[in-house]
Amino acid sequence: MSDMERLHRITNMIQVRKCVPIEDFLDELEISKATFKRDLEYLRSRLNASIIYDRYLGGYKFEFPDQIDKIEMPGLWFSEKEATALVLMQHLLSSLDKGGLIGPHIEPLTTVIDGILGNSEASSKELRKRIKVLGMGSRKSSMDNFSEIGAALLKRERLVIEYYAKGKDEITEREISPQRLIYYRENWYLDAYCHMREGLRSFAVDGIQGAVLTNQKALDIPDKECQEHFAESYGIFSGKATQRAKLRFTPEHARWVSGENWHGQQIGSFDKEGYYNLEFDYNQDPELVMDILKHGSGVEVIGPAGLKNRVKAELDKALKNYS
């Protein structure tokens, strides 16, 4: 019998019998008193099991009644409420992962969770049936290279990738040092240091057509530098911000936009007429232009002039489609 099996037997005996004399533990588990004491100390100090000795009853029991409702896992303890939260998180993660990158890897967790909750009122199947996550705009990603990407991130090794850039319609081979995996707007991106470009870049995972571990130590970029590079500008187009967008939303659109986070350092305010003015820094504008166009006549670009002209040009081209 393994140590973990023995710990489970001890807690199960207390759950079933309410109070158990030490002699029963020693006889049924075929262990010494010293071993039982070590197990008891481990349960108390490491797993927070509230097991006490009741002198009146002459045995060991749980100090708190709700301890009996605790649910066991090897090395971890979960109450039904905690296990319910676990199945909710697992289901939400699977639902968000429309690209199929993480889902297959966490699928084994589903079986474990089902076993934890068992036939309780909050069954995992019932919970999953009552929750729906509707995603739009996700691209189907290949699972082929996900394991290599994950291994490179955890082992801190470099990758040689074949990358297809949709904007340029070209494939390049690059050696990169992965920094972190990002889930952004229904799609996966890999932030990495590109040794070919000698700088930080963000790669769409669905554009990585091949990935090979090099067994060479990855170049670690300080978290602060990564944060400044990838978070300073608007959207997924990273880099040092060079321009500042100024947008004015109508009172109708302001009801929604005023509660949205467009940028970590945005500044928003209402004017006397109920219009909502929003300002933030950006580097490249393709993603920003698309987001502005979604609001149609509900937004006006105040500045800069280049952004205003880009949006106007796109609206003019769209209008020609209906002329």
N, C-alpha and C positions, 0 to 999 in steps of 0.2 A: 504494500500500500504506500503510495507516494505521500509526501508531506501535505500537499494540497488536498488530496482525497481524505486524509485524516482530519484536516481542519473542517472540511465539509461534513464529515461524519459527526464531529463534536457539535457543531451548530445544529445539525439536523436532529440529533438526539435531544437537545434542549428544546427545540421547536415542538417536537412531537410529545415529549414527556413533561414539559414545563419545568421540572426540577429533577436533576440527575445526580445521584451520589458519585463520588470520585471512584468508588470501587467498580461501578458499572462501566465507566470509561476505560479503566485499566484492564478489565476482563474482556470486554467486547472488542477493544482496539488492540489488545495484546501489546500494551506499551508500559513502560515504567512510570513511576510517579514523577520523576525528573522530566521525562519527555512530555508528559501531560502539562506540567507547569510551564515548560517552554512554549508549547502550543497555545496555552491560555494567554501567556504574555504577548505572543505574536498577534492573536486575535484582538486583544485589547488595545495594544499600542499601534499596530499597523493597519488593522481593518476597522478600528473604532467599534468593536463589538462590546456592548455594555453587559458583559457577563460578570455576575457577582456570586458570592457564596452566601447562601441563606442558612444561618445557624439553626434557626427554628425548624426548617424543613430538612436540613441535613444534606443539602445538595447545591448544585450550580444552576442558576437560572438567568434570564435576561432581566436587567433592572427596569427597563422601560417596556411596557406592553407592545408598543409599535415596533420594537425590535424584531418581534416574531414575524412581522410582515416584510421584513427585509428579504430581498431576493439575491441569490448568490451567483457569482461568476468567478472563475479562477483568478484570484488576486484582487478582485474588486467586489464591492457590494453595491447593489442598487435597490432602492425602494421601488414600489410600483410607480410612484409619481416620477421618480428619476428615470426609470426605464421607459415610461411614456414619453418623456422629453427626448430620450435617446432615439426612439422610433420616429418622432416628429422630425428631428434633425436629419436622420438618415433619409427619410422620404423627401424632405425638401431638397437635400443635396442631389439626390437621384433625379428629381424633377427638374432642377435647374440645369443639370448636366445633359442637355439635349444633344450635345455633340458625341456623347458616349465615351468620353475619355476616362471618367472616374467610376461611373456606374458599375461596370463589370468587376472592378477591383474592390468595391465595397459590398457587392452582392452577398458574399458569405456572411456579412454582418446581419443580413435580414433573417437568416435561419437562427442565428444566436439570439436575436431580439425576440423572435417568435417563441423561442423556448423559455426566455425569461418571463414574458408576460403570460404565457400559457393560456389558460381559459379565463383570465380575469375579465372584468367588465370592459376595461380599456384594451381590448385585443388589438394587436398590431394591424390585422387585416381591416378591422373596422375603422381604425384611425386613418389608414391610407385611403380608404374609400371616401372619407369625409374631407379630404384635403386635395385641392387641385392647384397646381402651379402652371399658369399659362404663359409660355414664353414665345417671343416673336423675334425674328431676325437672327436666330442661331444658325450657324453653318455646320453641316455634317463634317466632323473631324475624323481623321484616321486614327485607329488605335495602334497602328503598327509601331509608331515611334514613342508612344507615351511612356512605356517602361524604361526606355533609354533616357528620356528626359528626366523622369523621376529619379533614376539611379544617379544621373549626373548631378542633380541638385543635392541629393543626400550625401553622396560620396565626395562632392566638391571636385569633380573631374570635368575636363573639357569635352566638348562634343564637336564632331565635324558633321555639318548638316548640308543637305541640298535644299535650298530655299527658293520657293516660287513666289515672286513679288507680283501680285495681281496688277498693281498700278502701272508697273513697267512691262508686264508680260514677259518676264525673263527669269531664268533659273541660274542661281549662283551657288558655288560651294564655299562655305565659310567655316572657320574654326571659331567657336564661341565658348565663353565661360559663363554658364547659366547662373543667374542670381536669384530669380524667383519666378513662380508661375502665377499668372494673374487671370481671374475670371472677370471679364468686363463686357457688359451688354450682351449677355448670352453666348459669349465666345471666349476661348482660351488664348492667352498670349504669354510668351516667354520673354521676360526681361533678361538681357544678357550683355556681356561685353563682347563686341565683335572685334576679333584680332585683325581682320582684314581692313575694317574701317577705322580701327584704333579708337573706339568709342562705344558708349552705351547705346543699345538699340532694343527695340521691342519687336519680336517676331510673332506673327499669327501662327498658332500651332497647326492650323489646317493647311498652312503653306509649307510646312516642313515635310518634304517628301522622302527624306532619308536622314538617319541619325546614327552615328557610330561613336561609342566611347573611345577616347584616346589613351586612357590610363595616365594622362598627364594632369598634374594639379591645376585646378581652375584658378584664375585670377579673381580674388575676392575684392569687390568694391565695397567700401564702407557704406553702411545703411544710410547714413546722413547724405552721402553723395548721391546714392540711388534715389532717395526721396526727393532731393532737390532737383534732380534731372527729370524724373518721371512725373512728379506731382506739381511742378511749377506752372506748366502750360495746360491749356484746356485739352481734355480728352486723351485719346491714346497716342496722339502725335506728341512725343516727348521732346525735351530739349529746353534750353533757356528761353524764357518768354521774351519776345521782342516787341510785342504790340499789346494794346489794351482795347478790348471790345466794350462798347457802350450801347446797350439795347434798351428800348422803351416799349413796354407791353401795354396793351389796352386794359382797361379795368376788368373786362370779362376774362381775358387770359391771365391777368394778374392773380386771380383767385387761386389758380393752380401753380403758376410759376413762382409766386412768392414763397411757396413752401418747398420748392425744389432746390437741390444742391447741384449747381452747374460747375462749380469750381471751389476748391477748398478755401480759397482766400477771396471769394467774391464779396462784393459790396452791393446791397440792394436797399432801395428806399421807395416809398410812395410819395407822389407829389400831391398838390391840393386837388387836382382833378381826378385822382384815383388811379393814375397811370403808375406802373411799376418800372423803375429804372434799375438796370442791372449792369454791373461792371466787373470785369475780370481780365487777367492776362492770358495771352495765348502765343503760340509760336507759328504753327501751320494752321490753315483755316478750312481744309476740306470737310472735316467732321463738324466743325462749328457751323459752316454754311448749311449743311444738311439739317442740323438741329433748328436753325433759324427758319428754314423753309417749311418745316413742319407746322409752324404757327401761322403761316400765310399772312393774311392782312392783320393778324393780331399782334404783330411786332414790327417795329421800325428800327433799322440800324442807324444809330446816331453817329458812330465812328468806330474805327478810322475809315477814311475815304476808300481805301483799297477793299476792305470788307464790304462796305456799302455797295461798291460797284460790282463786286463778285455776286452778291445776292441779287442785285438788280438784273445782271446779265442772265442769271439762271431763271429768274422769273420771266424775262423777255423770251427766252428759249422755250420755256414751258407754255407761254401764251401762244407762240407760233404753232404749237401742236394742235391748238383748237381754233385756229383761224381758217 
